[in-house]
Each structure stands twice: as C-alpha cells, then as structure tokens.
C-alpha cells in the first residue's frame, strides 16, 4: 500500500511538473493577447477622440479660413503663407503647431509601442504624410527658431516610412 501511495505521489508530482511550463506558456500567451488588444483599443479610442477634436478642427480651419486643404491641395506651407499678411501667418502657424503636436504625440506613442502602428496608420496615414510633405519649411523654421533639430522628428519618421510603405505596397 505504501508503494502504491508513493508511486501515485511521484506520478502526481511528475504530472504537475510537466504541466507547469505549459500553464506558464499559456498564461504568457493570454497576457500578450490582452496587451495587444489593449494597445489596439487605446489607439482606437484616442484617435477617434483626437480626430473629432483638435486635429480635425485644425484641418478644417486651414481649409475654411486660409483656403488650404492640407490633404488635397498641392500647395506647400511656403506657397500658402506667401499670400497672407503677418497676422494670418501667425494663425496658420498656430494651427500647424496644434496639428503637429498631436501628431508628434501619437507618433511617439507608436514608437514606444504604446499605440498599435497598424491602427494609427489606418486612421492617420494621409494626414501624417501630407503634413510632413507640405509643411517641411514650417518644421524647419520651428526647429531653427527653437534650436531643436529633433522637433517633430517622429512625425517626420512616420511621414517618410508610411509614404514608402504605400509606394512599396507594404501592409500594416
């Protein structure tokens, strides 16, 4: 009887020891899936809020007040401000600063894997690419004025990267 009990105890210990790595692996997979879902959900919630707020308003104001649809118009920042008076240039600069600050914040969070890049790409690729392409002179001016060569570097990174991804047909 003692031998049977001892055999069962050893068998149970071996079985438990064999299941432990499997359980840990399955728990790890579940945690990873949960983290991935949370990143996607956070990105979606924030992007929906931002796109209905400051980003959208900045783009709308540029279109309505200054006849510059950043997403469609071929003109660059330099082209647009050439025809404006000093007060209007200040207003355009303020709108672009708001837009770029939001895009930079989102881009930093993508870079640090807080937001899911694929979801951000789907929401923002046109805004990021067009803002980067058409506002180069503005960005350079802000960098020079602040002696900060890294200003808006993450927007720049994703503007270049996403444009290349589209060109090469890469999926996100």
Secondary structure, DSSP 8 states (H G I E B T S, - for coil): -HHHHHHHHHHHHHHHHHHHHHHHHHHHHHHHHHHHHHHHHHHHHHHHHHHTTHHHHHHHHHHHHH---TTT----HHHHHHTS-HHHHHHHHHHHHHHHHHHHHHHHHHHTTSS-HHHHHHHHHHHHHHHHHH-HHHHHHHHHHHT-TTTTHHHHHHHHHHHHHHHHT---
